[in-house]
């Protein structure tokens, strides 16, 4: 009898387990049937390629032996290869010998680097620095500094920012994504291949009072056409009259002319005129630290207390954005700028890069003239810095790429760092062919 009852209970348990399994399977089937038929990412369209980095991708796929890339703004030696400055190698040896740790930097970054970076731009005898009224932070190169500044001013009531037309392509999405309306002021006369100074002044005078105006400190990107010091003085006075907030983007100090002080003249002029400017600095081009993402953002306050308050708000913006910046590149810049020998080496080596680019400007212009071009290419040698704004149309740039395998952005901007003694005649003949 006991065995019989036990057998009955076992059968009942088996039925219950079978029923539960059936319910679970049925529920699972119902759950699966409610899942979307397609991927949750299926509505994401393919984004267009980056106008500059996309060039590099297309260039890499081209197997033509004489292909040339003139798009990316990164220095190359006359052998066409990336160059690491010897002063950077020497600084790295010093840093490695110090056996430093890899702890987090603070939100503001490396204090020593910030101090050296600000003196590099403003000058050792800058009154705002001496008076401790400059709020400065280390940023993720110039790009990161621009974004931090955009979010900072948008947070405190600014609705728009004026940028030159044309300007570096990334300025527009950076400020738009930070919540600012991007407006343009006239800067370059493409017909005359020169600074459109009179119309620039008119646009500055028409800006609403208190507007932020972005200014390229030197080696304007993409045109390479800078105001003279006298013209900068006029711009400064209009900015003061209209109570505009000058925001300098300084990406080429020392790289433009080979003289760090000369390339900082506009910044220092505005400061001496009493402007409480904002400034973003990049150390990618001049120190060749492209992959280290070394930059700084600074704001001049009315007094030390105001600078501290601005700094506190910068930290509030930075913390949820990227928390803190990397340290290695900042340590390299600090090691160079604080050592008299290394700093002298840097100036000499940076001047060498600037000089090579200026030589190539002359060779490119000469090559075009030797090829028989009847166009005026004087602007190529009048411009300064990494880029030459060629004046080529979109169609001519496309023909250069498709027929001659010469890659440049469709606005006609040529990265002069990609021009070498080995390819300058090929480039000149190709340009002549598509423009004759």
C-alpha positions as CSV (number, residue, x, y, z in Angstrom):
1,X,0.0,0.0,0.0
2,X,2.8,2.3,0.9
3,X,4.6,1.6,-2.4
4,X,1.4,2.2,-4.3
5,X,0.8,5.6,-2.6
6,X,4.5,6.5,-3.3
7,X,4.1,5.7,-7.0
8,X,1.0,7.8,-7.2
9,X,2.8,10.8,-5.7
10,X,5.7,10.4,-8.1
11,X,3.3,10.3,-11.1
12,X,1.6,13.4,-9.7
13,X,4.9,15.2,-9.3
14,X,6.0,14.3,-12.8
15,X,2.7,15.6,-14.2
16,X,3.1,18.9,-12.3
17,X,6.7,19.3,-13.5
18,X,5.6,18.6,-17.1
19,X,2.8,21.1,-16.8
20,X,5.2,23.8,-15.5
21,X,7.7,23.1,-18.3
22,X,4.9,23.4,-20.8
23,X,3.9,26.8,-19.3
24,X,7.5,28.0,-19.3
25,X,8.0,27.0,-22.9
26,X,4.7,28.6,-23.9
27,X,5.6,31.8,-22.1
28,X,9.0,31.9,-23.8
29,X,7.3,31.5,-27.2
30,X,5.0,34.4,-26.4
31,X,7.9,36.6,-25.3
32,X,9.9,35.8,-28.4
33,X,6.9,36.6,-30.5
34,X,6.7,40.1,-29.0
35,X,10.4,41.0,-29.8
36,X,10.9,43.4,-32.7
37,X,11.4,41.8,-36.0
38,X,14.4,44.0,-36.8
39,X,17.5,45.2,-34.9
40,X,17.1,48.1,-32.5
41,X,19.7,49.8,-34.6
42,X,18.0,49.3,-38.0
43,X,16.8,52.9,-38.2
44,X,20.4,54.2,-38.1
45,X,21.4,55.5,-41.5
46,X,25.0,55.4,-42.8
47,X,26.6,58.8,-41.9
48,X,28.5,60.6,-44.6
49,X,32.3,60.3,-44.4
50,X,34.2,63.0,-42.7
51,X,35.3,65.5,-45.4
52,X,39.0,65.3,-44.2
53,X,39.4,61.9,-42.6
54,X,37.3,60.4,-45.4
55,X,39.9,61.6,-47.9
56,X,42.6,59.5,-46.1
57,X,40.4,56.4,-46.4
58,X,39.9,56.9,-50.1
59,X,43.6,57.6,-50.6
60,X,44.5,54.4,-48.8
61,X,42.4,52.4,-51.2
62,X,44.0,54.1,-54.3
63,X,46.8,51.9,-55.8
64,X,48.1,54.6,-58.2
65,X,51.9,54.9,-57.6
66,X,52.0,58.7,-57.8
67,X,49.0,59.4,-55.7
68,X,49.3,62.4,-53.3
69,X,47.3,63.3,-50.2
70,X,47.0,67.0,-49.4
71,X,44.0,66.8,-47.0
72,X,45.0,66.1,-43.5
73,X,46.5,68.9,-41.5
74,X,49.5,67.0,-40.0
75,X,53.1,67.9,-40.7
76,X,55.3,65.7,-42.9
77,X,59.0,65.9,-43.6
78,X,60.3,66.3,-47.1
79,X,60.4,62.5,-47.2
80,X,56.6,62.5,-46.8
81,X,56.7,60.8,-43.5
82,X,55.5,61.9,-40.0
83,X,58.1,63.8,-38.0
84,X,58.7,63.6,-34.3
85,X,60.7,66.6,-33.0
86,X,63.9,65.7,-31.4
87,X,63.1,67.9,-28.4
88,X,60.0,65.7,-27.9
89,X,62.2,62.6,-27.9
90,X,64.5,64.2,-25.4
91,X,61.6,65.3,-23.2
92,X,60.3,61.7,-23.2
93,X,63.6,60.4,-22.1
94,X,63.6,62.8,-19.1
95,X,60.0,61.8,-18.2
96,X,60.8,58.1,-18.4
97,X,63.7,58.6,-16.1
98,X,61.5,60.2,-13.5
99,X,59.5,57.0,-13.2
100,X,56.2,58.9,-12.7
101,X,53.0,57.2,-11.8
102,X,49.9,57.0,-13.9
103,X,47.3,58.3,-11.5
104,X,44.4,60.5,-12.6
105,X,45.1,64.1,-13.2
106,X,42.7,66.5,-11.5
107,X,39.7,67.9,-13.4
108,X,41.7,70.9,-14.5
109,X,44.7,68.8,-15.7
110,X,48.4,69.1,-15.0
111,X,48.9,72.4,-13.1
112,X,52.5,72.8,-14.3
113,X,51.4,72.4,-17.9
114,X,48.7,75.0,-17.5
115,X,51.1,77.5,-16.1
116,X,53.6,77.0,-19.0
117,X,50.9,77.0,-21.6
118,X,49.4,80.3,-20.5
119,X,52.8,82.0,-20.3
120,X,53.6,80.6,-23.8
121,X,50.5,82.4,-25.2
122,X,50.1,85.5,-23.0
123,X,53.8,86.1,-22.3
124,X,55.8,85.9,-19.1
125,X,55.1,89.5,-18.2
126,X,51.3,89.4,-18.9
127,X,49.5,91.5,-16.3
128,X,46.5,89.2,-16.0
129,X,48.8,86.3,-15.2
130,X,50.8,88.3,-12.7
131,X,47.5,89.4,-11.1
132,X,46.2,85.8,-10.9
133,X,43.1,86.6,-12.9
134,X,43.3,84.0,-15.6
135,X,41.2,80.8,-15.2
136,X,42.9,78.0,-17.1
137,X,42.4,74.3,-17.6
138,X,44.0,71.6,-19.7
139,X,41.8,70.3,-22.4
140,X,41.6,67.5,-25.0
141,X,43.6,69.6,-27.5
142,X,41.9,72.5,-29.2
143,X,38.8,70.6,-30.1
144,X,38.0,69.7,-26.5
145,X,38.7,73.3,-25.4
146,X,36.3,74.6,-28.0
147,X,33.5,72.3,-26.8
148,X,34.1,73.1,-23.1
149,X,33.9,76.8,-23.9
150,X,30.8,76.4,-26.0
151,X,29.0,74.5,-23.2
152,X,30.3,77.0,-20.6
153,X,28.9,80.1,-22.3
154,X,25.7,78.4,-23.4
155,X,25.1,77.5,-19.7
156,X,25.3,81.2,-18.8
157,X,23.0,82.7,-21.3
158,X,24.9,83.1,-24.6
159,X,22.8,82.0,-27.5
160,X,25.1,82.5,-30.5
161,X,28.7,82.8,-31.6
162,X,30.2,84.4,-34.7
163,X,32.9,82.6,-36.7
164,X,34.8,83.7,-39.8
165,X,33.6,82.7,-43.2
166,X,35.3,80.4,-44.0
167,X,36.6,78.7,-40.9
168,X,37.8,75.3,-39.8
169,X,35.0,73.0,-40.6
170,X,34.8,71.4,-37.2
171,X,34.0,74.8,-35.5
172,X,30.5,74.7,-36.7
173,X,29.4,71.3,-35.4
174,X,31.3,71.8,-32.2
175,X,29.4,74.9,-31.3
176,X,26.1,73.7,-32.7
177,X,26.3,70.6,-30.5
178,X,27.2,72.8,-27.5
179,X,23.8,74.5,-28.0
180,X,24.9,77.7,-29.8
181,X,23.6,79.2,-33.0
182,X,26.6,79.6,-35.3
183,X,26.6,82.9,-37.3
184,X,29.2,83.9,-39.8
185,X,31.1,87.2,-40.5
186,X,32.8,87.9,-43.8
187,X,36.6,87.2,-43.7
188,X,37.9,86.2,-47.1
189,X,37.4,87.5,-50.6
190,X,37.7,84.4,-52.8
191,X,37.7,86.4,-56.0
192,X,40.7,88.4,-55.0
193,X,42.2,85.6,-52.8
194,X,42.8,88.1,-50.0
195,X,41.4,89.2,-46.6
196,X,38.0,90.8,-47.0
197,X,38.9,93.4,-44.3
198,X,36.4,96.1,-45.0
199,X,33.4,93.8,-45.0
200,X,34.8,92.0,-41.9
201,X,34.8,95.4,-40.1
202,X,31.2,96.1,-41.2
203,X,30.0,92.7,-39.9
204,X,31.8,93.3,-36.6
205,X,30.1,96.6,-36.2
206,X,26.7,95.1,-36.9
207,X,27.0,92.3,-34.3
208,X,24.7,92.6,-31.3
209,X,26.5,94.0,-28.3
210,X,28.0,91.3,-26.0
211,X,28.3,88.7,-28.9
212,X,31.1,86.2,-28.8
213,X,33.4,86.4,-31.9
214,X,35.8,83.6,-32.8
215,X,39.2,84.9,-34.1
216,X,42.0,82.8,-35.4
217,X,45.2,83.9,-33.6
218,X,47.5,83.2,-36.5
219,X,47.7,81.0,-39.6
220,X,43.9,81.2,-40.3
221,X,42.5,77.8,-41.2
222,X,41.7,77.3,-44.1
223,X,42.8,80.5,-45.8
224,X,46.3,81.1,-44.3
225,X,45.5,84.8,-44.6
226,X,45.9,86.8,-41.4
227,X,45.3,90.5,-40.6
228,X,48.3,92.7,-40.2
229,X,49.1,94.0,-36.6
230,X,47.6,97.3,-37.6
231,X,44.4,95.6,-38.8
232,X,44.3,93.6,-35.6
233,X,44.4,96.9,-33.7
234,X,41.4,98.2,-35.6
235,X,39.5,94.9,-35.0
236,X,40.3,95.2,-31.3
237,X,38.9,98.8,-31.1
238,X,35.6,97.7,-32.8
239,X,35.3,94.7,-30.4
240,X,35.7,97.1,-27.5
241,X,33.2,99.6,-28.9
242,X,30.6,96.9,-29.5
243,X,31.4,95.1,-26.2
244,X,32.1,91.9,-28.1
245,X,33.8,89.0,-26.4
246,X,36.9,87.9,-28.4
247,X,37.5,84.2,-28.3
248,X,40.9,83.3,-29.8
249,X,41.6,79.9,-31.3
250,X,45.4,79.4,-31.3
251,X,46.5,76.2,-33.0
252,X,49.7,77.3,-34.8
253,X,51.8,79.4,-32.4
254,X,55.4,79.2,-33.6
255,X,54.4,76.9,-36.4
256,X,53.0,79.9,-38.5
257,X,56.1,82.2,-38.7
258,X,58.7,80.2,-36.7
259,X,58.5,82.8,-34.0
260,X,56.3,82.0,-31.0
261,X,56.1,85.7,-29.8
262,X,55.2,87.0,-33.3
263,X,52.4,84.5,-33.6
264,X,51.0,85.6,-30.3
265,X,50.9,89.3,-31.2
266,X,47.1,89.5,-31.8
267,X,46.4,87.8,-28.4
268,X,48.7,90.0,-26.5
269,X,47.5,93.1,-28.3
270,X,43.9,92.4,-27.3
271,X,44.9,91.8,-23.7
272,X,46.9,95.0,-23.5
273,X,43.8,96.8,-24.9
274,X,41.9,95.6,-21.9
275,X,39.8,92.8,-23.4
276,X,38.9,89.9,-21.1
277,X,39.4,87.4,-23.8
278,X,38.9,83.7,-23.9
279,X,41.6,81.6,-25.5
280,X,41.9,78.0,-26.6
281,X,45.3,76.5,-27.4
282,X,46.3,73.4,-29.3
283,X,49.8,71.8,-29.1
284,X,49.2,69.3,-31.9
285,X,50.7,71.2,-34.8
286,X,53.6,73.1,-33.2
287,X,54.8,70.3,-31.0
288,X,53.8,67.5,-33.3
289,X,51.8,65.9,-30.6
290,X,48.8,65.0,-32.7
291,X,47.8,61.8,-30.9
292,X,48.4,63.1,-27.4
293,X,45.5,65.6,-27.5
294,X,47.2,68.4,-25.6
295,X,45.4,71.7,-25.2
296,X,44.4,74.5,-22.9
297,X,41.4,76.8,-22.4
298,X,41.7,80.0,-20.5
299,X,39.5,83.0,-19.6
300,X,40.6,86.4,-18.2
301,X,38.6,87.6,-15.3
302,X,38.1,91.1,-13.9
303,X,39.9,90.1,-10.8
304,X,41.2,87.0,-9.0
305,X,37.9,86.1,-7.4
306,X,36.1,86.2,-10.7
307,X,38.7,84.0,-12.3
308,X,38.2,81.4,-9.5
309,X,34.5,81.4,-10.0
310,X,34.9,80.9,-13.8
311,X,37.4,78.1,-13.1
312,X,34.8,76.4,-10.8
313,X,32.3,76.5,-13.6
314,X,34.8,75.1,-16.1
315,X,35.3,72.1,-13.8
316,X,31.5,71.6,-13.6
317,X,31.4,71.3,-17.4
318,X,34.4,69.1,-17.7
319,X,33.6,66.5,-15.0
320,X,30.6,64.8,-16.7
321,X,32.2,65.3,-20.2
322,X,35.6,63.5,-19.9
323,X,36.4,63.8,-16.1
324,X,40.0,64.7,-16.6
325,X,42.6,64.9,-19.4
326,X,45.5,62.6,-20.2
327,X,48.9,63.4,-18.7
328,X,51.7,62.2,-20.9
329,X,51.5,64.8,-23.7
330,X,51.1,67.6,-21.1
331,X,54.2,66.4,-19.3
332,X,56.1,66.5,-22.6
333,X,55.1,70.1,-23.3
334,X,56.0,71.1,-19.7
335,X,59.4,69.4,-19.9
336,X,60.2,71.3,-23.0
337,X,59.0,74.8,-22.0
338,X,60.5,74.7,-18.5
339,X,64.0,73.7,-19.8
340,X,66.0,76.5,-21.5
341,X,67.9,74.1,-23.8
342,X,64.8,72.1,-24.8
343,X,62.8,75.3,-25.3
344,X,65.5,76.6,-27.6
345,X,65.6,73.4,-29.5
346,X,61.8,73.5,-29.9
347,X,61.9,77.0,-31.3
348,X,64.6,76.0,-33.8
349,X,62.9,72.7,-34.8
350,X,59.5,74.4,-35.1
351,X,61.0,77.1,-37.3
352,X,62.4,74.3,-39.4
353,X,58.9,73.0,-40.1
354,X,57.6,76.5,-40.9
355,X,60.6,77.2,-43.2
356,X,60.1,74.0,-45.2
357,X,56.4,74.8,-45.7
358,X,57.3,78.3,-46.9
359,X,59.9,76.9,-49.3
360,X,57.2,74.5,-50.7
361,X,54.9,77.5,-51.2
362,X,57.5,79.1,-53.4
363,X,58.1,75.8,-55.3
364,X,54.4,75.2,-55.9
365,X,53.9,78.7,-57.2
366,X,57.0,78.5,-59.3
367,X,55.9,75.1,-60.7
368,X,52.5,76.4,-61.7
369,X,54.2,79.4,-63.5
370,X,56.7,77.1,-65.2
371,X,53.8,74.8,-66.3
372,X,52.4,77.8,-68.2
373,X,49.5,78.8,-66.0
374,X,48.2,82.2,-66.8
375,X,46.4,82.5,-63.4
376,X,47.7,84.6,-60.6
377,X,49.1,82.3,-57.9
378,X,50.6,85.1,-55.7
379,X,48.2,84.2,-52.8
380,X,50.0,80.9,-52.4
381,X,53.1,82.6,-51.2
382,X,51.3,85.4,-49.3
383,X,49.4,83.0,-47.1
384,X,51.0,81.5,-43.9
385,X,50.8,78.3,-41.9
386,X,49.8,74.7,-42.7
387,X,47.4,75.4,-45.5
388,X,47.2,77.1,-48.9
389,X,43.7,78.2,-49.9
390,X,44.1,77.5,-53.6
391,X,41.0,78.9,-55.1
392,X,40.2,75.7,-56.9
393,X,36.5,74.9,-57.4
394,X,34.8,71.8,-56.2
395,X,34.7,70.4,-59.7
396,X,38.4,71.1,-60.2
397,X,39.2,69.3,-56.9
398,X,37.2,66.3,-57.9
399,X,38.9,66.3,-61.3
400,X,42.3,66.4,-59.5
401,X,41.3,63.4,-57.5
402,X,39.7,61.4,-60.3
403,X,42.2,62.1,-63.1
404,X,45.5,62.8,-61.2
405,X,45.0,61.0,-57.9
406,X,45.7,64.2,-55.9
407,X,43.5,64.3,-52.9
408,X,42.4,67.6,-51.2
409,X,39.3,68.9,-49.6
410,X,36.6,70.1,-52.0
411,X,37.0,73.7,-50.8
412,X,40.4,73.8,-52.5
413,X,42.4,73.8,-49.2
414,X,45.9,72.3,-49.7
415,X,47.8,70.9,-46.8
416,X,51.3,72.3,-47.7
417,X,52.9,69.7,-45.4
418,X,52.0,67.1,-48.0
419,X,54.0,68.9,-50.7
420,X,57.6,67.7,-51.1
421,X,60.5,68.3,-53.4
422,X,59.6,64.9,-55.0
423,X,56.0,65.6,-55.8
424,X,55.7,69.4,-56.1
425,X,56.1,69.4,-59.9
426,X,53.6,66.6,-60.3
427,X,51.1,68.6,-58.1
428,X,51.7,71.8,-60.0
429,X,51.2,70.2,-63.4
430,X,48.1,68.5,-62.2
431,X,46.6,71.7,-60.9
432,X,47.5,73.5,-64.1
433,X,45.8,70.7,-66.1
434,X,42.5,71.1,-64.3
435,X,42.5,74.9,-64.3
436,X,43.7,75.8,-67.8
